[in-house]
Amino acid sequence: MGSLALLVPISMFAMIFGIVYFGIITSHREKMAMIEAGMNPNEENKKEKSHNKLRLALLALFVPVGILIGRLSFEALNMEAEICQLVFAFLFGGVALSLTYVLEQTWLKNRD
C-alpha cells in the first residue's frame, strides 16, 4: 500500500508536467509555422484576446446569478441543493458565453 500511495502524487506531477510541456511545445511550433508563412505571431494574439475582458466579466456576473437561482429554486425542482446550484451555474455560464459571442459578432459586423 505504501508504494501505491507514493505513486499517485508522482503520477499527478508527471501528468501536469506533460500537459504544460505539450502546451509550450505546441505554442512554439504554431509560432514558428506562422513566422515561416510570413505572418506576425504577435498580431494574432492581439486579435484573439480582444474580448477576453468582456467574456470574463459576463462569466463573473452570470455564474453567481446561476448559483443564486439554483439555491433558491432547488425545492421547487425537487433536486438536491448542490446539484441544482451546479446545473444553474453551468447553464448561466453557457448563456454568458453565448451572449459574449453574439456581442462580439455584432461589434465586428458594425465595425466593418
Chimera marker file (.cmm) of the C-alpha trace (Angstrom):
<marker_set name="trace">
<marker id="1" x="0.000" y="0.000" z="0.000" r="1" g="1" b="0" radius="0.5"/>
<marker id="2" x="2.922" y="2.354" z="0.684" r="1" g="1" b="0" radius="0.5"/>
<marker id="3" x="4.233" y="2.234" z="-2.884" r="1" g="1" b="0" radius="0.5"/>
<marker id="4" x="0.754" y="2.930" z="-4.286" r="1" g="1" b="0" radius="0.5"/>
<marker id="5" x="0.385" y="5.969" z="-2.043" r="1" g="1" b="0" radius="0.5"/>
<marker id="6" x="3.709" y="7.252" z="-3.378" r="1" g="1" b="0" radius="0.5"/>
<marker id="7" x="2.814" y="6.532" z="-6.992" r="1" g="1" b="0" radius="0.5"/>
<marker id="8" x="-0.285" y="8.764" z="-7.010" r="1" g="1" b="0" radius="0.5"/>
<marker id="9" x="1.453" y="12.132" z="-6.349" r="1" g="1" b="0" radius="0.5"/>
<marker id="10" x="4.350" y="11.235" z="-8.625" r="1" g="1" b="0" radius="0.5"/>
<marker id="11" x="1.993" y="10.404" z="-11.476" r="1" g="1" b="0" radius="0.5"/>
<marker id="12" x="-0.011" y="13.568" z="-10.814" r="1" g="1" b="0" radius="0.5"/>
<marker id="13" x="3.084" y="15.772" z="-11.093" r="1" g="1" b="0" radius="0.5"/>
<marker id="14" x="4.216" y="13.860" z="-14.192" r="1" g="1" b="0" radius="0.5"/>
<marker id="15" x="0.832" y="14.409" z="-15.809" r="1" g="1" b="0" radius="0.5"/>
<marker id="16" x="0.849" y="18.147" z="-15.010" r="1" g="1" b="0" radius="0.5"/>
<marker id="17" x="4.391" y="18.456" z="-16.349" r="1" g="1" b="0" radius="0.5"/>
<marker id="18" x="3.398" y="16.618" z="-19.539" r="1" g="1" b="0" radius="0.5"/>
<marker id="19" x="0.388" y="18.861" z="-20.147" r="1" g="1" b="0" radius="0.5"/>
<marker id="20" x="2.371" y="22.057" z="-19.598" r="1" g="1" b="0" radius="0.5"/>
<marker id="21" x="5.255" y="20.787" z="-21.746" r="1" g="1" b="0" radius="0.5"/>
<marker id="22" x="2.892" y="19.798" z="-24.560" r="1" g="1" b="0" radius="0.5"/>
<marker id="23" x="1.207" y="23.214" z="-24.421" r="1" g="1" b="0" radius="0.5"/>
<marker id="24" x="4.507" y="25.078" z="-24.610" r="1" g="1" b="0" radius="0.5"/>
<marker id="25" x="5.831" y="22.938" z="-27.470" r="1" g="1" b="0" radius="0.5"/>
<marker id="26" x="2.573" y="23.307" z="-29.409" r="1" g="1" b="0" radius="0.5"/>
<marker id="27" x="2.585" y="27.094" z="-28.961" r="1" g="1" b="0" radius="0.5"/>
<marker id="28" x="6.207" y="27.274" z="-30.105" r="1" g="1" b="0" radius="0.5"/>
<marker id="29" x="5.516" y="25.166" z="-33.202" r="1" g="1" b="0" radius="0.5"/>
<marker id="30" x="2.495" y="27.297" z="-34.063" r="1" g="1" b="0" radius="0.5"/>
<marker id="31" x="4.535" y="30.497" z="-33.802" r="1" g="1" b="0" radius="0.5"/>
<marker id="32" x="7.339" y="29.009" z="-35.908" r="1" g="1" b="0" radius="0.5"/>
<marker id="33" x="4.837" y="27.975" z="-38.592" r="1" g="1" b="0" radius="0.5"/>
<marker id="34" x="3.409" y="31.496" z="-38.626" r="1" g="1" b="0" radius="0.5"/>
<marker id="35" x="6.878" y="33.009" z="-38.997" r="1" g="1" b="0" radius="0.5"/>
<marker id="36" x="7.671" y="30.629" z="-41.862" r="1" g="1" b="0" radius="0.5"/>
<marker id="37" x="4.423" y="31.646" z="-43.570" r="1" g="1" b="0" radius="0.5"/>
<marker id="38" x="5.391" y="35.315" z="-43.284" r="1" g="1" b="0" radius="0.5"/>
<marker id="39" x="2.851" y="36.193" z="-40.621" r="1" g="1" b="0" radius="0.5"/>
<marker id="40" x="3.474" y="38.120" z="-37.420" r="1" g="1" b="0" radius="0.5"/>
<marker id="41" x="2.526" y="35.899" z="-34.444" r="1" g="1" b="0" radius="0.5"/>
<marker id="42" x="2.112" y="38.893" z="-32.129" r="1" g="1" b="0" radius="0.5"/>
<marker id="43" x="-0.734" y="40.328" z="-34.221" r="1" g="1" b="0" radius="0.5"/>
<marker id="44" x="-2.700" y="37.079" z="-33.998" r="1" g="1" b="0" radius="0.5"/>
<marker id="45" x="-2.501" y="37.065" z="-30.207" r="1" g="1" b="0" radius="0.5"/>
<marker id="46" x="-3.929" y="40.580" z="-30.023" r="1" g="1" b="0" radius="0.5"/>
<marker id="47" x="-6.902" y="39.590" z="-32.177" r="1" g="1" b="0" radius="0.5"/>
<marker id="48" x="-7.668" y="36.510" z="-30.082" r="1" g="1" b="0" radius="0.5"/>
<marker id="49" x="-7.514" y="38.351" z="-26.756" r="1" g="1" b="0" radius="0.5"/>
<marker id="50" x="-9.547" y="41.407" z="-27.757" r="1" g="1" b="0" radius="0.5"/>
<marker id="51" x="-12.730" y="40.345" z="-25.956" r="1" g="1" b="0" radius="0.5"/>
<marker id="52" x="-11.365" y="38.341" z="-23.044" r="1" g="1" b="0" radius="0.5"/>
<marker id="53" x="-12.301" y="41.044" z="-20.534" r="1" g="1" b="0" radius="0.5"/>
<marker id="54" x="-15.906" y="41.087" z="-21.742" r="1" g="1" b="0" radius="0.5"/>
<marker id="55" x="-16.067" y="37.290" z="-21.593" r="1" g="1" b="0" radius="0.5"/>
<marker id="56" x="-14.615" y="37.210" z="-18.082" r="1" g="1" b="0" radius="0.5"/>
<marker id="57" x="-16.922" y="39.992" z="-16.876" r="1" g="1" b="0" radius="0.5"/>
<marker id="58" x="-20.035" y="38.255" z="-18.167" r="1" g="1" b="0" radius="0.5"/>
<marker id="59" x="-18.946" y="34.929" z="-16.677" r="1" g="1" b="0" radius="0.5"/>
<marker id="60" x="-18.207" y="36.597" z="-13.353" r="1" g="1" b="0" radius="0.5"/>
<marker id="61" x="-21.677" y="38.130" z="-13.435" r="1" g="1" b="0" radius="0.5"/>
<marker id="62" x="-23.781" y="35.239" z="-14.723" r="1" g="1" b="0" radius="0.5"/>
<marker id="63" x="-22.272" y="32.256" z="-12.856" r="1" g="1" b="0" radius="0.5"/>
<marker id="64" x="-23.004" y="33.629" z="-9.355" r="1" g="1" b="0" radius="0.5"/>
<marker id="65" x="-26.501" y="34.575" z="-10.524" r="1" g="1" b="0" radius="0.5"/>
<marker id="66" x="-26.943" y="30.982" z="-11.676" r="1" g="1" b="0" radius="0.5"/>
<marker id="67" x="-25.760" y="29.675" z="-8.314" r="1" g="1" b="0" radius="0.5"/>
<marker id="68" x="-28.179" y="32.002" z="-6.534" r="1" g="1" b="0" radius="0.5"/>
<marker id="69" x="-31.114" y="30.930" z="-8.711" r="1" g="1" b="0" radius="0.5"/>
<marker id="70" x="-30.166" y="27.282" z="-8.203" r="1" g="1" b="0" radius="0.5"/>
<marker id="71" x="-30.040" y="27.816" z="-4.454" r="1" g="1" b="0" radius="0.5"/>
<marker id="72" x="-33.455" y="29.483" z="-4.422" r="1" g="1" b="0" radius="0.5"/>
<marker id="73" x="-35.208" y="27.013" z="-6.716" r="1" g="1" b="0" radius="0.5"/>
<marker id="74" x="-33.903" y="23.589" z="-5.653" r="1" g="1" b="0" radius="0.5"/>
<marker id="75" x="-37.025" y="22.781" z="-3.622" r="1" g="1" b="0" radius="0.5"/>
<marker id="76" x="-39.378" y="23.652" z="-6.478" r="1" g="1" b="0" radius="0.5"/>
<marker id="77" x="-37.401" y="21.405" z="-8.843" r="1" g="1" b="0" radius="0.5"/>
<marker id="78" x="-37.173" y="18.503" z="-6.346" r="1" g="1" b="0" radius="0.5"/>
<marker id="79" x="-33.377" y="18.380" z="-6.595" r="1" g="1" b="0" radius="0.5"/>
<marker id="80" x="-30.521" y="18.466" z="-4.116" r="1" g="1" b="0" radius="0.5"/>
<marker id="81" x="-29.244" y="21.983" z="-3.449" r="1" g="1" b="0" radius="0.5"/>
<marker id="82" x="-25.643" y="21.380" z="-4.574" r="1" g="1" b="0" radius="0.5"/>
<marker id="83" x="-26.645" y="19.681" z="-7.812" r="1" g="1" b="0" radius="0.5"/>
<marker id="84" x="-29.171" y="22.387" z="-8.627" r="1" g="1" b="0" radius="0.5"/>
<marker id="85" x="-26.571" y="25.093" z="-7.991" r="1" g="1" b="0" radius="0.5"/>
<marker id="86" x="-24.077" y="23.354" z="-10.248" r="1" g="1" b="0" radius="0.5"/>
<marker id="87" x="-26.614" y="22.891" z="-13.040" r="1" g="1" b="0" radius="0.5"/>
<marker id="88" x="-27.678" y="26.528" z="-12.962" r="1" g="1" b="0" radius="0.5"/>
<marker id="89" x="-24.055" y="27.726" z="-12.728" r="1" g="1" b="0" radius="0.5"/>
<marker id="90" x="-23.193" y="25.828" z="-15.913" r="1" g="1" b="0" radius="0.5"/>
<marker id="91" x="-26.421" y="26.948" z="-17.580" r="1" g="1" b="0" radius="0.5"/>
<marker id="92" x="-25.824" y="30.607" z="-16.845" r="1" g="1" b="0" radius="0.5"/>
<marker id="93" x="-22.140" y="30.266" z="-17.748" r="1" g="1" b="0" radius="0.5"/>
<marker id="94" x="-23.190" y="28.960" z="-21.150" r="1" g="1" b="0" radius="0.5"/>
<marker id="95" x="-25.643" y="31.830" z="-21.517" r="1" g="1" b="0" radius="0.5"/>
<marker id="96" x="-22.840" y="34.285" z="-20.688" r="1" g="1" b="0" radius="0.5"/>
<marker id="97" x="-20.516" y="32.748" z="-23.287" r="1" g="1" b="0" radius="0.5"/>
<marker id="98" x="-23.291" y="32.757" z="-25.891" r="1" g="1" b="0" radius="0.5"/>
<marker id="99" x="-24.070" y="36.386" z="-25.126" r="1" g="1" b="0" radius="0.5"/>
<marker id="100" x="-20.382" y="37.246" z="-25.456" r="1" g="1" b="0" radius="0.5"/>
<marker id="101" x="-20.295" y="35.558" z="-28.868" r="1" g="1" b="0" radius="0.5"/>
<marker id="102" x="-23.366" y="37.476" z="-30.056" r="1" g="1" b="0" radius="0.5"/>
<marker id="103" x="-21.940" y="40.774" z="-28.804" r="1" g="1" b="0" radius="0.5"/>
<marker id="104" x="-18.571" y="40.089" z="-30.477" r="1" g="1" b="0" radius="0.5"/>
<marker id="105" x="-20.223" y="39.259" z="-33.797" r="1" g="1" b="0" radius="0.5"/>
<marker id="106" x="-22.422" y="42.351" z="-33.618" r="1" g="1" b="0" radius="0.5"/>
<marker id="107" x="-19.421" y="44.514" z="-32.801" r="1" g="1" b="0" radius="0.5"/>
<marker id="108" x="-17.387" y="43.029" z="-35.666" r="1" g="1" b="0" radius="0.5"/>
<marker id="109" x="-20.259" y="43.490" z="-38.111" r="1" g="1" b="0" radius="0.5"/>
<marker id="110" x="-20.759" y="47.133" z="-37.099" r="1" g="1" b="0" radius="0.5"/>
<marker id="111" x="-17.013" y="47.780" z="-37.274" r="1" g="1" b="0" radius="0.5"/>
<marker id="112" x="-16.781" y="46.610" z="-40.885" r="1" g="1" b="0" radius="0.5"/>
<link id1="1" id2="2" r="1" g="1" b="0" radius="0.2"/>
<link id1="2" id2="3" r="1" g="1" b="0" radius="0.2"/>
<link id1="3" id2="4" r="1" g="1" b="0" radius="0.2"/>
<link id1="4" id2="5" r="1" g="1" b="0" radius="0.2"/>
<link id1="5" id2="6" r="1" g="1" b="0" radius="0.2"/>
<link id1="6" id2="7" r="1" g="1" b="0" radius="0.2"/>
<link id1="7" id2="8" r="1" g="1" b="0" radius="0.2"/>
<link id1="8" id2="9" r="1" g="1" b="0" radius="0.2"/>
<link id1="9" id2="10" r="1" g="1" b="0" radius="0.2"/>
<link id1="10" id2="11" r="1" g="1" b="0" radius="0.2"/>
<link id1="11" id2="12" r="1" g="1" b="0" radius="0.2"/>
<link id1="12" id2="13" r="1" g="1" b="0" radius="0.2"/>
<link id1="13" id2="14" r="1" g="1" b="0" radius="0.2"/>
<link id1="14" id2="15" r="1" g="1" b="0" radius="0.2"/>
<link id1="15" id2="16" r="1" g="1" b="0" radius="0.2"/>
<link id1="16" id2="17" r="1" g="1" b="0" radius="0.2"/>
<link id1="17" id2="18" r="1" g="1" b="0" radius="0.2"/>
<link id1="18" id2="19" r="1" g="1" b="0" radius="0.2"/>
<link id1="19" id2="20" r="1" g="1" b="0" radius="0.2"/>
<link id1="20" id2="21" r="1" g="1" b="0" radius="0.2"/>
<link id1="21" id2="22" r="1" g="1" b="0" radius="0.2"/>
<link id1="22" id2="23" r="1" g="1" b="0" radius="0.2"/>
<link id1="23" id2="24" r="1" g="1" b="0" radius="0.2"/>
<link id1="24" id2="25" r="1" g="1" b="0" radius="0.2"/>
<link id1="25" id2="26" r="1" g="1" b="0" radius="0.2"/>
<link id1="26" id2="27" r="1" g="1" b="0" radius="0.2"/>
<link id1="27" id2="28" r="1" g="1" b="0" radius="0.2"/>
<link id1="28" id2="29" r="1" g="1" b="0" radius="0.2"/>
<link id1="29" id2="30" r="1" g="1" b="0" radius="0.2"/>
<link id1="30" id2="31" r="1" g="1" b="0" radius="0.2"/>
<link id1="31" id2="32" r="1" g="1" b="0" radius="0.2"/>
<link id1="32" id2="33" r="1" g="1" b="0" radius="0.2"/>
<link id1="33" id2="34" r="1" g="1" b="0" radius="0.2"/>
<link id1="34" id2="35" r="1" g="1" b="0" radius="0.2"/>
<link id1="35" id2="36" r="1" g="1" b="0" radius="0.2"/>
<link id1="36" id2="37" r="1" g="1" b="0" radius="0.2"/>
<link id1="37" id2="38" r="1" g="1" b="0" radius="0.2"/>
<link id1="38" id2="39" r="1" g="1" b="0" radius="0.2"/>
<link id1="39" id2="40" r="1" g="1" b="0" radius="0.2"/>
<link id1="40" id2="41" r="1" g="1" b="0" radius="0.2"/>
<link id1="41" id2="42" r="1" g="1" b="0" radius="0.2"/>
<link id1="42" id2="43" r="1" g="1" b="0" radius="0.2"/>
<link id1="43" id2="44" r="1" g="1" b="0" radius="0.2"/>
<link id1="44" id2="45" r="1" g="1" b="0" radius="0.2"/>
<link id1="45" id2="46" r="1" g="1" b="0" radius="0.2"/>
<link id1="46" id2="47" r="1" g="1" b="0" radius="0.2"/>
<link id1="47" id2="48" r="1" g="1" b="0" radius="0.2"/>
<link id1="48" id2="49" r="1" g="1" b="0" radius="0.2"/>
<link id1="49" id2="50" r="1" g="1" b="0" radius="0.2"/>
<link id1="50" id2="51" r="1" g="1" b="0" radius="0.2"/>
<link id1="51" id2="52" r="1" g="1" b="0" radius="0.2"/>
<link id1="52" id2="53" r="1" g="1" b="0" radius="0.2"/>
<link id1="53" id2="54" r="1" g="1" b="0" radius="0.2"/>
<link id1="54" id2="55" r="1" g="1" b="0" radius="0.2"/>
<link id1="55" id2="56" r="1" g="1" b="0" radius="0.2"/>
<link id1="56" id2="57" r="1" g="1" b="0" radius="0.2"/>
<link id1="57" id2="58" r="1" g="1" b="0" radius="0.2"/>
<link id1="58" id2="59" r="1" g="1" b="0" radius="0.2"/>
<link id1="59" id2="60" r="1" g="1" b="0" radius="0.2"/>
<link id1="60" id2="61" r="1" g="1" b="0" radius="0.2"/>
<link id1="61" id2="62" r="1" g="1" b="0" radius="0.2"/>
<link id1="62" id2="63" r="1" g="1" b="0" radius="0.2"/>
<link id1="63" id2="64" r="1" g="1" b="0" radius="0.2"/>
<link id1="64" id2="65" r="1" g="1" b="0" radius="0.2"/>
<link id1="65" id2="66" r="1" g="1" b="0" radius="0.2"/>
<link id1="66" id2="67" r="1" g="1" b="0" radius="0.2"/>
<link id1="67" id2="68" r="1" g="1" b="0" radius="0.2"/>
<link id1="68" id2="69" r="1" g="1" b="0" radius="0.2"/>
<link id1="69" id2="70" r="1" g="1" b="0" radius="0.2"/>
<link id1="70" id2="71" r="1" g="1" b="0" radius="0.2"/>
<link id1="71" id2="72" r="1" g="1" b="0" radius="0.2"/>
<link id1="72" id2="73" r="1" g="1" b="0" radius="0.2"/>
<link id1="73" id2="74" r="1" g="1" b="0" radius="0.2"/>
<link id1="74" id2="75" r="1" g="1" b="0" radius="0.2"/>
<link id1="75" id2="76" r="1" g="1" b="0" radius="0.2"/>
<link id1="76" id2="77" r="1" g="1" b="0" radius="0.2"/>
<link id1="77" id2="78" r="1" g="1" b="0" radius="0.2"/>
<link id1="78" id2="79" r="1" g="1" b="0" radius="0.2"/>
<link id1="79" id2="80" r="1" g="1" b="0" radius="0.2"/>
<link id1="80" id2="81" r="1" g="1" b="0" radius="0.2"/>
<link id1="81" id2="82" r="1" g="1" b="0" radius="0.2"/>
<link id1="82" id2="83" r="1" g="1" b="0" radius="0.2"/>
<link id1="83" id2="84" r="1" g="1" b="0" radius="0.2"/>
<link id1="84" id2="85" r="1" g="1" b="0" radius="0.2"/>
<link id1="85" id2="86" r="1" g="1" b="0" radius="0.2"/>
<link id1="86" id2="87" r="1" g="1" b="0" radius="0.2"/>
<link id1="87" id2="88" r="1" g="1" b="0" radius="0.2"/>
<link id1="88" id2="89" r="1" g="1" b="0" radius="0.2"/>
<link id1="89" id2="90" r="1" g="1" b="0" radius="0.2"/>
<link id1="90" id2="91" r="1" g="1" b="0" radius="0.2"/>
<link id1="91" id2="92" r="1" g="1" b="0" radius="0.2"/>
<link id1="92" id2="93" r="1" g="1" b="0" radius="0.2"/>
<link id1="93" id2="94" r="1" g="1" b="0" radius="0.2"/>
<link id1="94" id2="95" r="1" g="1" b="0" radius="0.2"/>
<link id1="95" id2="96" r="1" g="1" b="0" radius="0.2"/>
<link id1="96" id2="97" r="1" g="1" b="0" radius="0.2"/>
<link id1="97" id2="98" r="1" g="1" b="0" radius="0.2"/>
<link id1="98" id2="99" r="1" g="1" b="0" radius="0.2"/>
<link id1="99" id2="100" r="1" g="1" b="0" radius="0.2"/>
<link id1="100" id2="101" r="1" g="1" b="0" radius="0.2"/>
<link id1="101" id2="102" r="1" g="1" b="0" radius="0.2"/>
<link id1="102" id2="103" r="1" g="1" b="0" radius="0.2"/>
<link id1="103" id2="104" r="1" g="1" b="0" radius="0.2"/>
<link id1="104" id2="105" r="1" g="1" b="0" radius="0.2"/>
<link id1="105" id2="106" r="1" g="1" b="0" radius="0.2"/>
<link id1="106" id2="107" r="1" g="1" b="0" radius="0.2"/>
<link id1="107" id2="108" r="1" g="1" b="0" radius="0.2"/>
<link id1="108" id2="109" r="1" g="1" b="0" radius="0.2"/>
<link id1="109" id2="110" r="1" g="1" b="0" radius="0.2"/>
<link id1="110" id2="111" r="1" g="1" b="0" radius="0.2"/>
<link id1="111" id2="112" r="1" g="1" b="0" radius="0.2"/>
</marker_set>
